[in-house]
Amino acid sequence: MHARKTPDMPEVLRSGPSVSDLRRHHTRPPAPRFSQQMMQLGAVASNVAFAVLGGAAIGYGFDWLLGTKPWLFLVFALLGLVGGLVSLVRQTRALMREQGESMRGVPPAPDEPTDEQNH
């Protein structure tokens, strides 16, 4: 048995980037898994609910102590709602910024259309 000789590859092809280098350059970082995203959204939603419940509990306690039922209950429940919504907006912006930074500066994969191709 004799070995079959393969033709020599031209120097230009040998010195270029490898296929794995090209793939590594054109792939995006892995997106967070669905379960991780759902846990983050659940944490944001529970923060709003606990802010409202905490405000309502504080208001109920002050109403009980001062005999002003139901006014302080309502005031503190509304303050809890406002605080929870502010927290919701801040956390949502942080999650969106985090996701945007992970995608920034990475060129689209070869099979994905660019913005210029969509218009």
C-alpha positions in Angstrom: 0.0 0.0 0.0 1.3 3.4 -0.8 0.2 6.7 0.7 -1.6 9.1 -1.5 0.1 12.5 -1.7 -2.1 15.5 -1.3 -1.2 18.6 -3.4 0.6 21.4 -1.6 -1.6 24.3 -0.5 -0.6 27.7 -1.8 1.0 30.0 0.8 -1.8 32.5 0.6 -4.3 30.0 1.8 -2.1 28.6 4.6 -1.4 32.0 6.1 -5.0 33.2 6.3 -7.3 32.9 9.3 -8.7 29.5 10.1 -12.4 28.6 9.8 -12.7 28.5 13.6 -11.2 32.0 13.8 -13.8 33.3 11.4 -16.7 31.6 13.2 -15.5 32.8 16.6 -15.4 36.4 15.2 -18.9 36.3 13.8 -20.8 34.6 16.6 -22.7 36.5 19.3 -22.4 35.8 23.0 -25.0 33.3 24.2 -28.2 34.9 25.2 -29.4 34.3 28.8 -31.5 31.2 29.0 -35.2 31.5 29.2 -35.3 30.3 32.8 -32.8 32.9 33.9 -34.8 35.7 32.2 -38.0 34.5 33.9 -36.3 34.5 37.3 -35.1 38.1 36.7 -38.6 39.2 35.7 -40.1 37.3 38.7 -37.8 39.2 41.0 -38.8 42.5 39.6 -42.5 41.7 39.9 -42.2 40.5 43.5 -40.3 43.7 44.4 -43.4 45.7 43.3 -45.8 43.4 45.2 -43.7 43.5 48.4 -43.4 47.3 48.2 -47.2 47.7 48.1 -47.7 45.2 50.9 -45.0 46.7 53.0 -46.5 50.2 52.6 -50.0 48.9 53.4 -48.7 47.1 56.5 -47.0 50.2 57.8 -50.0 52.4 57.1 -52.3 49.9 58.8 -50.0 50.0 61.9 -50.0 53.7 62.0 -53.8 53.8 61.6 -54.1 51.3 64.5 -51.9 53.4 66.7 -53.3 56.8 65.8 -57.0 55.8 65.1 -57.0 57.4 61.6 -58.4 54.4 59.7 -58.2 54.0 56.6 -56.3 57.1 55.6 -52.7 56.2 56.5 -53.3 52.7 55.2 -54.2 54.2 51.8 -51.4 56.8 51.8 -48.7 54.3 52.6 -50.1 51.7 50.2 -49.9 54.3 47.4 -46.4 55.3 48.5 -45.5 51.6 48.3 -47.0 51.4 44.8 -45.0 54.4 43.6 -41.8 53.1 45.2 -42.4 49.7 43.6 -43.0 51.2 40.2 -39.9 53.3 40.4 -38.0 50.2 41.3 -39.6 48.3 38.4 -38.4 51.0 35.9 -34.9 51.1 37.3 -34.5 47.3 37.3 -36.0 47.0 33.8 -33.6 49.7 32.5 -30.6 47.9 34.1 -31.6 44.6 32.6 -32.1 46.2 29.2 -28.7 48.0 29.5 -27.0 44.8 30.5 -28.5 42.9 27.6 -27.6 45.7 25.2 -24.0 45.9 26.4 -23.6 42.1 25.9 -24.7 42.6 22.2 -22.8 45.9 21.5 -19.8 45.8 19.2 -20.5 42.3 17.9 -21.1 42.1 14.2 -24.1 40.1 13.1 -23.6 36.5 12.2 -23.2 35.8 8.4 -26.7 34.4 8.1 -28.4 37.4 9.9 -29.5 40.4 7.7 -28.1 43.8 8.7 -30.1 46.9 9.1 -29.1 48.1 5.6 -30.4 44.9 4.1 -33.8 45.3 5.8 -34.5 48.7 4.3 
